[in-house]
Each structure stands twice: as C-alpha cells, then as structure tokens.
Amino acid sequence: MAKKQKDEHAKGKINKTAVARKSKTIAPKGAKPFAVAQQPAPSLPGSGPDLEARLHLFAVDLGHDETLHAVFTSIYLENSGDWRAVSAEIESKKVIQPNAVKKLEFTHGLAAWSADNAKLVRAFQKDNRTNSMRDIAANFSRKEFTQLVSKEKAKADYGVEGD
C-alpha cells in the first residue's frame, strides 16, 4: 500500500477498495468513474402496494377454501402487506400448506416486479412452466418474455380483455 493510502487508512478515511466493492461505479463516457454507495430506496408513506388489489392476486393461490382466504387476508392486512412479516407469520403458524406458500411467494414477486399488473401476474400464474421468478428466467427466451410482457402490459394499459 502506498504511503499516502496508509496515512488515509490510519486516519480513518474511507477505504476506496471497500467502497468500490459495495458500490456501483457511475461515469459518463470518457469521464473518470466515481462510486455511489448502493442504498435501498426510501419508503414513502402511501407508496406501497394497493393491499386490496394484491389480495385479489393471491386468491388464485389459495384455492376455494374460504377459511384459508380469511386467515391469509387477516395476516396480510395486519402486517400492512409487508411480505417479510407476512411470510414469517405464515411460516410460524403453519396454517398454509408449503406448496401454497411457494405460490404465494411467487405471486408476491410477480406483483412487486410488475407494479401490480394483474394481467401480467395472471399470465405467469397460468403458465405451467413458471412456479418461481427463477423459472421465468430459465424457461423463457428473451423474445418470448418480451412478447408476453408487451402483450400483457398493453392489455392492462388499454383495458383489452381476453387471453
């Protein structure tokens, strides 16, 4: 390590190597790169999902058991849709079968990724090749994925019905 770096390190200044490992390098073409620490986006009040809309997306995963729907709805609303808390409570109470929990997790991932686009979520829920976000990556070519997303987004944007 160069003498200057040793002095900075000894004085408690930022270790550039450590920062580089925990950050993204951002630089316009031809400019010197600089590091920006990656932090989660701040959560704004009211910026979360529409809980009622999300609950409708989860209904498919819960089947026709009204008791199961009531239990899940209660847990989901009590936790204000915070998936970590919802998931932990579902796991601790063991009221939902593991295969249904996996489906709920998949639906949550789809809803969060698609900004609650119900048509897009339903398209992936119906597809037998997809049971997880990883399955989407593994089973769809870039072209297939782009076509499906474009088609379902257009249906949602313009209110087009049908499959």
JOWO-V532645 format. One record per pair of residues at least 12 apart in sequence whose ideal C-beta (glycine too) atoms are under 8 Angstrom apart, sorted by the first residue. I is the first residue (numbers start at 1). J is the second residue. If there is no record, write none. Layout:
# JOWO-V532645
i;j
I;J
I;J
This chain:
# JOWO-V532645
i;j
16;35
19;35
19;37
20;35
22;37
22;38
23;35
23;36
23;37
23;38
24;36
24;38
48;80
48;81
49;81
49;111
49;112
49;116
50;116
51;76
51;77
51;80
51;81
53;116
53;118
54;76
54;81
54;108
54;111
54;116
55;73
55;76
55;77
56;118
57;107
57;110
57;111
57;116
57;118
57;121
57;122
58;72
58;76
58;104
58;107
58;108
60;103
60;107
60;122
60;125
61;100
61;103
61;104
61;106
61;107
61;125
62;96
62;100
62;104
63;100
68;95
68;96
68;100
71;93
71;95
71;96
72;90
72;96
72;104
75;89
75;90
75;93
83;108
83;112
87;101
87;105
90;104
102;131
102;132
103;125
103;131
105;132
106;124
106;125
106;130
106;131
106;132
106;133
107;121
107;125
109;132
109;133
110;124
110;125
110;133
113;133
117;152
117;153
117;156
118;156
119;152
119;153
119;155
119;156
120;148
120;149
120;152
120;153
120;156
123;148
123;152
124;136
